[in-house]
C-alpha cells in the first residue's frame, strides 16, 4: 500500500449549540439553529458568502470513541429507533452511510445559512454536529450540485421499508 502524506488541518471555526450531545445524537433538539463561530484570522474567507441559502460544513469528529475510528463495516444503528432489532440490521460499509464511524473522523453536513452576524458568526439550521465540534472548512451550495435523478441500492430501500420509512429515505 502506498503511503501518502497528508498535511495537518487547522480548525477555521467551532460549533456552538445549546443542546446536549445526547439531544443532538437522538434528534431530540428543540432548536434547529446552531452557530458556527469562524475564528478571527479566517473571517475574510466569509466575504461574499452572505446570500447563499445553503452551505456544506466539514468538521472533525473530535468526540468519537476510539472504536468508532477505523472500522470499515457497521450496522446503520439509527434504524433501531424505528423498531428494528440490532441483530436484524446487516453490516454495510462506512462509505455507504453518513454514520460518524469512519476511517477518518471527518464529517460533512449540508445546512441552511440563516444569517451572518458580527462578520464571523454563521447562524445555521439543521447542523448535526455537537457543541465544540471543530470546523475545518465551509463550501457554498451551488446550483450545479443538484441531482434530480438518483438511485439507492436494494438493501437500502428494503431496510427503509422494514423500518417504516419511505423507500427513498436513506438509512
N, C-alpha and C positions, 0 to 999 in steps of 0.2 A: 504494500500500500504506500502510495506516495504521500509524504508529509508536506503540507502546505502551511506556511507560517501566516497567521492572520494577526494583524495589528490589534492591540487592545482598543476597546471602545471607551469613549468618555460619555458620561451622562450629560445630556443637554438640559435636563429638567427633572422634575419629580411630580408624582401624582399626589394630590390632596383630596381626601374624601372623608365624609362624616361617618359612614357606615363601617362596622367592624368587618374584619376579614371573613368571618363566618357568614355574615349577612350577604356579602358580595358573592362568596362561594356558592351559597344556596339560592341566590337570586331573590333574596328577601328584602332587598333595598327599597326603602320607601321614596327615595330620591333618585332620579335618573341623572342628576347633574353632578359633575366632578370638576375639579380644577387641575390643570396642568401648569405648574409654575416653570417657566423657562428661565434658566439661570441668566443673570445679567450679561455675561460675556457672549451669550447666544441670541440676545433679543433682536439684533439686526437681521437674523435669519428669518424672522417673522414678517419682515417688510413685504407687503403685498398679499399676505395670507388672508387678511380680512376680506370677506366677500365670498370665500369658498364655503359651500354648505357642509362639506364633509372632509375629514382628514383621516389618514392612516397614522396610527401611533405605534411605533416599535418600542418595545421595552425589554428590560432584563428582568426575568422572573427571579427576584432575589430571595423569595420566601419558599422556594421549593425544598422539599425534604430530599436528602441525598438519594433515596431510592427512586425519586421522580426524574432524575437526570441520568440519561443513558439507556434505559430500556427501549427497545425498538418495537415491541408489541405490548399493547394494553387493551383493556376492555373499556368500551365507552360507558363509564360509570354513571353518567348523567341519566341514563335510562332507568336506573334503579328508582328514581323519584317518580317514574311513570308506572311503577308496579312490577317491573321485571326483576327477577332474582339474578344476582351476580353470576351464578352458575350457568344461566341460560343466555348470557351475553358472550358472544365469541371474542377471541383476541383478534385485533386488527393492528396494522402498522401505524406508528405515530404519524406518519405523513398523510394518513387518511382521516385524521381527526384534528379538531382545534383544541385538543387537550393540552394542558400545560406540561405534561410529561413529554419531554423532547430530548434528542441527543444534545442539543444546545438550548439552554434556557432563555430563548428569545420569544417574545410574544408580539402578536400583531392584532390590532383592533381598529375597525372602521367605526368612527364616531361622528356624530353631528357636532359641528362647530357652532356654538350658540353666540359666543361673544369673545372679544379680546379686551381684557381690562388692564389698565396700567401698563400698556405696551408689551407685557410679557406674561400675562395670566390668561390662559385659554380656558374658557368655560365650555364644557362639552357634555353631551349626553350619551348614555349607553356604553360607557367605558367599563370594561370588566376587570380592570387591574385594581390591586389593593392600594390602600393608603401607603405612601412611601415608596412605591414602585419607581425605580429609576427609568426615565425615558431616554432612549438612545437616538431616536430620530422621528421626524414628522414629515409626511408627504401629503400633498393635496390630492383629493379625489378628482380625477379628470374624466371628462365625458368618454374618452376612448377606452376606459376601463370597463365599461358596461358590457355585460354578456346577456344577450336576450335569449339565447338558446343554450341550454346546458343539460347534462345528464348526470345521474347518480348511479353508482353500482347497485346491482340487485340486492346484495347483502344489506346495504344502507336502507333501501326502500322497505325491505322485509322487516328489519328491526324497527323502523319508524312506525310501520303499521301495527306491529306487535305491541308497541308502547302506546298505541292510540293516537299517534301523531299523523299528520298529513304525509303521504309518501314522498313529498318534495322537501320535507324538513330534514335538515342534517341531524345525524345522531352524534 
